[in-house]
Amino acid sequence: MSHFRSLFRFSHKEVGQLLAKARPLASRLGLKIISTTAQPGIDHGKLLIIIPRRVGPAHVRNLIKRRVHSVFYEEKLYLNVRESALLVYPEARKFSFDDTKAFLIKAFGKRQTQEITQ
């Protein structure tokens, strides 16, 4: 089983490669997921969470991150071996934990066996 921290840790080089190669996976007003296949040698999915300051004060941004971390780990969405980025917009402040959970499960759950063409 993967360590929790490794699911969300990216080097600067990995971030650049992810953003250059990623294609849209799912979106909703306030949230957007872009994704690409994982690099060779990685046996679990990874998620980069991008939340700009305009979303809100630090405690709001941290709340959103904690919710996403919780869902990604507890629902075992990392078993979908992809590198993904979650882009968060100000509208996401209104989402409850259940809204966020439903969006992430729908986005990652349906596509576990499918690959996005590049």
URHU-V995181 format. One record per backbone hydrogen bond with DSSP energy under -0.5 kcal/mol. NH is the residue of the N-H (numbers start at 1). CO is the residue of the C=O. E is the energy in kcal/mol with one decimal. If there is no record, write none. Layout:
nh->NH co->CO e->E
nh->NH co->CO e->E
This chain:
nh->7 co->3 e->-0.7
nh->7 co->4 e->-1.2
nh->8 co->5 e->-1.3
nh->9 co->5 e->-0.5
nh->15 co->11 e->-2.3
nh->16 co->12 e->-2.1
nh->17 co->13 e->-2.3
nh->18 co->14 e->-2.6
nh->19 co->15 e->-2.7
nh->20 co->16 e->-1.7
nh->21 co->17 e->-2.1
nh->22 co->18 e->-2.1
nh->23 co->35 e->-2.5
nh->25 co->33 e->-3.3
nh->26 co->33 e->-1.5
nh->28 co->31 e->-3.0
nh->31 co->28 e->-2.7
nh->32 co->87 e->-1.7
nh->33 co->26 e->-3.3
nh->34 co->85 e->-2.4
nh->35 co->23 e->-3.0
nh->36 co->83 e->-2.2
nh->38 co->81 e->-0.9
nh->42 co->39 e->-1.7
nh->43 co->41 e->-0.5
nh->45 co->78 e->-3.7
nh->46 co->82 e->-2.6
nh->47 co->7 e->-2.7
nh->48 co->84 e->-2.7
nh->49 co->47 e->-0.5
nh->50 co->48 e->-0.6
nh->50 co->86 e->-3.1
nh->51 co->49 e->-0.6
nh->52 co->88 e->-0.7
nh->55 co->52 e->-1.7
nh->56 co->53 e->-1.3
nh->60 co->57 e->-0.9
nh->61 co->57 e->-2.1
nh->62 co->58 e->-2.8
nh->63 co->59 e->-1.6
nh->64 co->60 e->-2.1
nh->65 co->61 e->-2.2
nh->66 co->62 e->-2.7
nh->67 co->63 e->-2.2
nh->68 co->64 e->-2.4
nh->69 co->65 e->-2.9
nh->70 co->66 e->-2.4
nh->71 co->67 e->-2.4
nh->72 co->68 e->-2.7
nh->73 co->69 e->-2.1
nh->74 co->70 e->-2.8
nh->75 co->71 e->-2.2
nh->76 co->73 e->-1.1
nh->77 co->72 e->-1.6
nh->78 co->72 e->-0.8
nh->79 co->76 e->-1.4
nh->80 co->77 e->-1.3
nh->81 co->79 e->-1.1
nh->82 co->80 e->-1.9
nh->83 co->36 e->-2.3
nh->84 co->46 e->-2.4
nh->84 co->82 e->-0.6
nh->85 co->34 e->-2.9
nh->86 co->48 e->-3.4
nh->87 co->32 e->-3.5
nh->87 co->85 e->-0.6
nh->88 co->50 e->-2.5
nh->88 co->86 e->-0.6
nh->89 co->30 e->-2.9
nh->92 co->89 e->-2.3
nh->93 co->90 e->-1.7
nh->94 co->91 e->-1.3
nh->95 co->92 e->-1.4
nh->100 co->96 e->-2.1
nh->101 co->97 e->-2.6
nh->102 co->98 e->-2.5
nh->103 co->99 e->-2.1
nh->104 co->100 e->-2.3
nh->105 co->101 e->-2.5
nh->106 co->102 e->-2.2
nh->107 co->103 e->-2.4
nh->108 co->104 e->-2.7
nh->109 co->105 e->-2.5
nh->110 co->106 e->-1.1
nh->112 co->109 e->-0.9
